[in-house]
Amino acid sequence: MRNSSFAFYTAVVVITLLYSVRGEDKDKTRSTYGGTVTFTTSSLSEPVEVSSNLVKPSSPSAPSDVADSSSSNPAEPDALPVPISTLPKPVVRSYDSPTSSVQWTSLLKGSMSYLGVMHSFRLGTEAGTREALNNSVVGGYFKSLGAMHGWSDGDGYYENYLGHPIEGAVSGYIWVHHDPRYRVVQFGTDRDYWMSRLRAYAFAWAFSEQFEIGPISEASIGQIQRYCCQYGFVDHVITPNGGLVWMLAGDALDRYVTVPIENRIHNTNVRILARMAFNPPQTFANLMMFHSPWRRENRASPTQYDGEIYLRPSESLAEAVSPEGNPGGFDVVPKFELAASMPGSYQIGGLNCLGGGGIGAFRATDLRQWTVEVSGCTLGNSLPRNWSGDSLTFTVGPQWIVHTAGRWSPHAHFRVGVQKITEELLNPELEKVVLSKVPPGADKHKYHDLYTKHWETTGFSMALGGGLDVALNRALALRVANLDYTRSWLGDLNGRNFDHGLRLSTGLVLRIGTW
């Protein structure tokens, strides 16, 4: 999506926040649970078992459905082993089956709804997209695919590194809602949570590719990749990786900020605002599925929430035993690691290139991995006025990393591949002349080459560097810092030499195979 993408997501979030102030949750039910619930409190040395006649059980249905349905008030408890005031709220077992399959039909409906909204917004705000509807469908589509090169896609920094990651998070939450086996989870060390977000990440990547270059995409509807400067790879990397970061951050805020607010404040509007403000992507995903924007899978509606969290029992990563027999340790070597590198600052050719990327690391031995990196950045913030440019890098190579020294994992790597640098100069006076002759409503990007000059250079590149990760749990690590020295053979480009560079980045690392 072009520059309108950021405005699109911003407008939707603002509208839903304003709407929530007037939102009145009409659900008046209280969730009930029939069966055995185990409690542990600081005042009791042994678990307390609550009798199944504590409340009258309702028919078994998913907790999220219970929270959105209408029923009579639950019966009063007949007896309690200890006064209710001494007990914390129970963690309620989810009725979702551990073998439940993905709800593909409703997932398709929710995805098409989201896709339809984005394309409708494009058609309503982009004259060039509407004009391209007259192009050859098949021929124009393949021309769009063939034109793709470089990193940038014409969008600004915030569109690429904020707006598009939100898009990835929204599609991820749409998947979560339709994945009954893993949807009723909360951020933490629970294995089900990480399985849920890993599956959501995979779907977010597939959805992003479909939106960019699929059959119902920007490449087929509007064919914008055919024209400058919409053909970069930035969204293919940043959208799913940044979306994962958004999801993890939103889930963490939900557990450690929103839930405590709801436990202390019973005002419905405050609860609604907290749910929406601290997780805009989930708010938007709920709207795309025609749910209340403040809906949560793991607890009741803002009106009815009373401290009960719906969870399906699962092995905690903190309590899991490693193959070496070390419970709760961080010494298990992952089979695969996925690092989202954002933000990143790349000093090259006397310029500061801002961007990010993704790194996949496959285990070869306990101390060595094979890595693949795709990264890029935008030079435009450092170039003179009317100049723009970017850098795109593909590299592969070994990485040496220590996972057995507690939480801290130092690593060093050596990768080789290809780097491409592009620069462009826009002539503003010639631009005025050319665009003055463009028919009203026509796509101005088609005439971009008439008032600009373009340069690029591609060559062999290698990167040597290292960094330090700190494990937050078995599934997630924080990449505190990663420093690379890059050596490329590109030659001079407009009087600048890009053969030597220094890149500093941070990010998150998802570890797979340790749970």
Secondary structure, 3 states (H helix, E strand, C coil): CCCHHHHHHHHHHHHHHHHHHCCCCCCCCCCCCCCCEEECCCCCCCCEEECHHHCCCCCCCCHHHHHCCCCCCCCCCCCCCCCHHHCCCCEEECCCCCCCCCCHHHHHHHHHHHHHHHHHHHHHHCHHHHHHHHCCHHHHHHHHHHCCCCCCCCCCHHHHHHHHHHHHHHHHHHHHHCCCCCCCCCCCCEHHHHHHHHHHHHHHHHHHHHHHHCCCCCCCCCCHHHCCCCCCCHHHHHHHHHHHHHHHHHHHHHHHHHHHHHHHCCCHHHHHHHHHHCCHHHHHHHHHCCCCCCCCCCCCCCCCCCCCEEECCCCECCCCECCCCCECCCCCCCCEEEEEEEEEEEEECCEEEEEEEEEEEEECCCCEEEEEEEEEEECCCCCCCCEEEEEEEEEEEEEEECCCCCCEEEEEEEEEEEEEEEEEEECHHHHHHHHHCCCCCCCHHHHHHHCEEEEEEEEEEEEEEEEEEEECCCCEEEEEEEEEEEEECCCEECCEECCEEEEEEEEEEEEECCC
